[in-house]
Amino acid sequence: MAENLGKTLVTALGIVVLLLLVPASARAQTPTNSPGEATGSPKTTEQVYKNIKVLKGIPASQLIPAMEFITASLGVKCDHCHAEGHFDSDEKKPKVTARKMMTMMFAINKDNFDTERKVTCYSCHRGAAKPLQTPLIGTAATMTAMAEEPESRPDLSLLPPPAELIDKYVQALGGAAAVENISSRIVKGTISGMGGHTFPSESFYKAPDKSATITHFPNGEMMTIFDGHEGAMIFPGRPARKLEGADLEAAKMDGDLHFGIELKTMFSSFKVAPPENVEGHEAFHILASNSGQPPVELYFDEQSALLVRVVRYAESPLGLYPTRIDYADYRDEGGLKVPFRITTARPGSSATLQVEQLQQNAPIPDSRFAAPPESKPAQNP
């Protein structure tokens, strides 16, 4: 009974909690090689996964973001195309259809937009498994048109420059010295999502960028580990998964206790974007980027100057897959403001971490950031 209840609770919260703690590379089909193997240049999809027919030649780390992009665009789950436990199988017709649709999309962009990605799955599906073929009538059509009509843009030259917004953010946190003074942090709280279920969670951070997050489920512990160089995800009853690509970059950012004072050097380019409303408050909006990577969107509250939202994207051959993180309930902890409520969302789901206890500069051994030996990735037969 207890075991079944545990499985039910984990399933009920399901992907929602995974959004907060599980990187994309840890959620899907089993690779043909050990994800823990040392590698030189990044491996391609066909080198890592079985039965790849369309998405060949791309980095293996982009395959799962591509699958996530499809599920979000069509409003479906993995089992819409894949046989449970046999992701390489072609027994389901929608999987064959999906390959045809991807081929068609690539052809449209190649023949009409010089291979630039202008048309994606979402362009037609808009969250539906089958695209609408007939225009909407009346109010629905009007509301859709209004939602897609671009608003008048403000004069961006009148807005504060990115460097000024970042400086004000650091001052709002408590100042550069207060940020730099933090060498470690221990956080305890709860994770909640759909279904009204909550699970205990604890996180450990150690400068410059080590992190370990543990969520306690009834049937075991889910962990995300990053030692400053590489990381892994461990889920109850499953082999560990190595953090790669956008997931690895996200882990570096999330684990950086000195994010505010290092923000200017993390990215090579900053651009001002039109302000947006975040949870009822106007927020300044800047785009931070590095060459060859999707931008990271940063939102700073106009009144408090604090960072209230980050939107980042995982690159895939089909389109950018977004993750939005909202920071709220900032509290003063030893002269430094820290968000006590963090909500992470991806298309269709979200999960919230509510901090209950927080301890700054507590001693944390480096062993905390090493994956347990029994959870290390094993070679597939």
Secondary structure, 3 states (H helix, E strand, C coil): CHHHHHHHHHHHHHHHHHHHHCCHHHCCCCCCCCCCCCCCCCCEHHHHCCCCCCCCCCEHHHHHHHHHHHHHHHCCCHHHCCECCECCCCCCHHHHHHHHHHHHHHHHHHHHCCCCCCCCHHHHHCCCCCCCCCCCCCHHHHHHHHHHCCCCCCCHHHCCCHHHHHHHHHHHHCCHHHHHCCCEEEEEEEEECHHHCEEEEEEEEECCCEEEEEEEECCEEEEEEECCCCEEEECCCCCCEECCHHHHHHHHHHCCCCHHHHHHHHCCEEEEEEEEEECCEEEEEEEEECCCCCCEEEEEECCCCCEEEEEEEECCCCCCEEEEEEEEEEEEECCEEEEEEEEEEECCEEEEEEEEEEEECCCCCHHHHCCCHHHCCCCCC
